Every structure is written in structure tokens, then in C-alpha cells.
Amino acid sequence: MTGLPEDCEVDILLIGGGVAAAGAAEELRRQGFRGSIALATRESDPPYYRFYLTKDYLRGGIAPDDLAVHSPEWWLDNNVQLWLRAPVQAIDLQTGTARIGRRSVRWGKALLATGANVRLLDCPGAGLHGVHYLRTTWNADDLRKDLQIARDAVVIGGSFIAAETAASIAALGVRTSMVFPESAPLARSLGGAVGSIVADELSRLGVTIRGGSIVESLRGDERVRTVVLADGAELRADVVVVGVGARPEVTLAKRSGLPLGTTGGVRCDATLRTGHENVWAAGDVCEFDSIRHGRRVRIEHDRVAAAQGRHAARAMLGSDAPFDTCLYFWTTIGADLHIDVLALDAPGHEVTPLDLTAHRDLVLRQRKRFGRTGGPEPAAFRYGAGGETIGYASINGALSLRAVQRDLTSVPDASSEGSHLLLEEKS
């Protein structure tokens, strides 16, 4: 354990090593909090941005230090104790203590930001060598080493992580196939229209797309050699990467007796406070009462996690404001496909393309401004639910996210053409 003294006491204990905990630490100091803060994590590195793991980091374009949320000096200058390789095994809500190894830590307030664990592949052969999951830097390092001697790779899943990873592996010169049960990559989260654009771009990059496919088993001696599909097809694979989603890490919350919600996260009120008055939650584990959605929701994305960490920090200091934000996330598939999504709710399957024909010159200029010379042309889609607009997707910079957010929060007319959402040219 790094930096963890013998039995001690802190005013605020941040449990987790991701952007939610880092955001909370930053906001506490920004708000002028002078008490003691400690961040305890099972990770061996300080908080870092995971969304680069499937992209630049896997391709070798950036170093581990480039991923860091804050420099080493920031933690020292802001007097935030970093306890690395220090997983919290238990928290006692009655006594306000946490157990870390054989040590006991007394805390005044705590934040649960324990993130999520990858969903494991459940089929014969899933435990063979050469089967990878991508969550940490060392996961990415191990995968990159295997790819250096691989000819064929199979990516299982139609998720963001799967699509990003498939594009990166193909860019490294490895023959790549992508297998998933949906009709297209990202179709479950963004709908078939956006999924088709993603599939076309992946195909252009050299990825073989096998939608509507179920993995039956993996075969090999000690190391994977073949992926067998339910239709009998066999795919050669020196490397397999699994990207089939994640589960909130709520083991600690369960042990402590904190109530869980219907999505499997830690149940929180609108301020992100849990069932205990001195404990808040943020990030993938946080299932909160959303005033915007009119129900409890749990959102898995780095940007939301960081925002929730900052909000929880303000709540710890006395704010009773509800957490209220539009859902924003983005992805880059290869070098030439960038997707932005801003929504009031998880995008559904009522998807309408926006007609940008009359604005083609402006759209193409924006594409040049974004530095994208290949890949799909800019496009935009509206998501609807029950006749109301709940979100937009922008392909390669077609829409202004600031205008989209204004449009959504002002309850827009679903019949609008959407041209007012186009990026404005700068003079």
C-alpha cells in the first residue's frame, strides 16, 4: 500500500481510483475545503482517463503519464493523500470506519466511486490464454504485447469499447473480425442508423463485421486458436478481446448494508446521497433520482462520472442542489469517425436523420475544420420517445453541442428541422 499510514482519521474518504473520485477531490479544494482528504484505490496508479485505452494508448501513441487526470505534484500541492493498492474491504456505517487490509480508517464523510467491472465471457474456452479484457493500463499493455505476434484477432461485442478496440487492432496491421448479436455495432445504444455508419467505417478500416452472430465456444490447447459461432462458422484467432459491457462494482456497498437500486447500482437521492447521511456515490455505481428523467437512472460514462464526483463534493459541503445534467458522451472509431451524443435520456430507437442538404457547404467546411479528410460525411440524427425529442447524435461535427444542449433543455419541438443546431462558422 502506498502512502497509507497506520490507523488514522480523515475528514473525507474517497473510495475509488477513477475520474469520479478525482473530480470530487478537485472540487473540494476548489470550494475552499481545508480538511483532510484521502483517496483509497485498489489501482496501482493515480486516477487516469480510461477512454484512451482503446484508442491512442493501445496503438502506442501516448504514454501512461499522458493518461493521468492530475500530475503527481497536484496531489501534493492540494494535500490530497493518495492510497494506492489499498482496496477498502469494508465500511462500518455506524462507527464511521473503513477497513483497508489490517488498518482501520475513521472518516467523517465518504464517497463511493468504485466504478464497474467488465462482464466476463460465459462460454467454453473463455479462460484460455490470449483472451483479453480492456479496463486498465496493464490490460492494454498485455494486449499490445500479444498483438505484436498475432496475425488474426476477434473482438467479441458490439459496444463502444469493442468498436474502438477493433479499429485500433486493425490499425496495428492485425486481421480483425468483430462478432456481436446485434444488427450493427452500437445499434443497441445508438440505433441502427448510426450503427450502420460505424459498421461501414470499420469495414473500410479492414475489420470484418459479423453482426447477428453468437459465440458458442473458444477452442485451443492452452491458448485460444479458434472462435466457434453458433451457426458453425469458425474464425481463426490468435487474440480475442471481449467487450460485452460492465457491471457496477457494489460489493462494498452490499457489505455495508447500503440499499441498491433496480439497475444494480447504489441507490441515491437527487443530490447523490446514499441511504446513509454521510455517504454519497458517483460514477458507474451511482443510481440516482433524476429530476430530469423523472425516475432513477444510472449512467456509465467518464464525463458523467467526473461531473457526479464534483457534484457530490459540493453536496458534502452542504449544497442541496439536485444533480441535473444532459447525458453527453463521445467516441472516435479509427482516425476519421467521431460521434457526439447529447441526450436527456439513453437514446431509444425512434431515430430520425436530420436533412442537412441545404447546408452541405457549411457541413463540409466544418468537416475540414475538424481535420477529417476520410471516413463518413457529417450527419446528424434526432432521438425521440413518445413524440418528444430526447437527444441528438452528431457524426463528424455536424451539430453544435452547445446549441443541442440549449435545444434539449428548452423542450424543443420534435418537428423542428434541426438546422438551428448546425455549428456556426467562426469569422
C-alpha positions, 0 to 999 in steps of 0.5 A: 500500500502506498502512502497509507499510514497506520490507523488514522482519521480523515475528514473525507474518504474517497473510495475509488481510483477513477475520474469520479473520485478525482473530480470530487477531490478537485472540487473540494479544494476548489470550494475552499475545503481545508480538511483532510482528504484521502483517496483509497484505490485498489489501482496501482496508479493515480486516477487516469482517463480510461477512454484512451485505452482503446484508442491512442494508448493501445496503438502506442501513441501516448504514454501512461503519464499522458493518461493521468487526470492530475500530475503527481505534484497536484496531489501534493500541492492540494494535500490530497493523500493518495492510497494506492493498492489499498482496496477498502474491504469494508465500511462500518456505517455506524462507527464511521470506519473503513477497513483497508487490509489490517488498518482501520480508517475513521472518516467523517464523510465518504464517497463511493466511486468504485466504478464497474467491472467488465462482464466476463465471457460465459462460454467454453474456452473463455479462460484460455490464454490470449483472451483479453479484457480492456479496463486498465493500463496493464490490460492494454499493455498485455494486449499490445504485447500479444498483438505484436505476434498475432496475425488474426484477432476477434473482438467479441461485442458490439459496444463502444469499447469493442468498436474502438478496440477493433479499429485500433487492432486493425490499425496495428496491421492485425486481421480483425473480425468483430462478432456481436448479436446485434444488427450493427455495432452500437445499434443497441445504444445508438440505433441502427442508423448510426450503427450502420455508419460505424459498421461501414467505417470499420469495414473500410478500416479492414475489420470484418463485421459479423453482426447477428452472430453468437459465440458458442465456444473458444477452442485451443490447447492452452491458448485460444486458436479458434472462435466457434459461432453458433451457426458453425462458422469458425474464425481463426484467432490468435487474440480475442478481446471481449467487450460485452459491457460492465457491471457496477462494482457494489460489493462494498456497498452490499457489505455495508448494508447500503440499499441498491437500486433496480439497475444494480447500482447504489441507490441515491437521492437527487443530490447523490446521497446514499441511504446513509447521511454521510455517504454519497456515490458517483460514477458507474455505481451511482443510481440516482433520482433524476429530476430530469428523467423523472425516475432513477437512472444510472449512467456509465460514462467518464464525463458523467462520472467526473461531473457526479464526483464534483457534484457530490463534493459540493453536496458534502459541503452542504449544497442541496442542489439536485444533480441535473445534467444532459447525458453527453458522451463521445467516441472516435472509431479509427482516425476519421469517425467521431460521434457526439451524443447529447441526450436527456435520456439513453437514446431509444430507437425512434431515430430520425436523420436530420436533412442537412442538404441545404447546408452541405457547404457549411457541413463540409467546411466544418468537416475540414475544420475538424481535420477529417479528410476520410471516413463518413460525411457529417450527419446528424440524427434526432432521438425521440420517445413518445413524440418528444425529442430526447437527444441528438447524435452528431457524426463528424461535427455536424451539430453544435453541442452547445446549441443541442444542449440549449435545444434539449433543455428548452423542450424543443419541438420534435418537428423542428428541422434541426438546422438551428443546431448546425455549428456556426462558422467562426469569422 
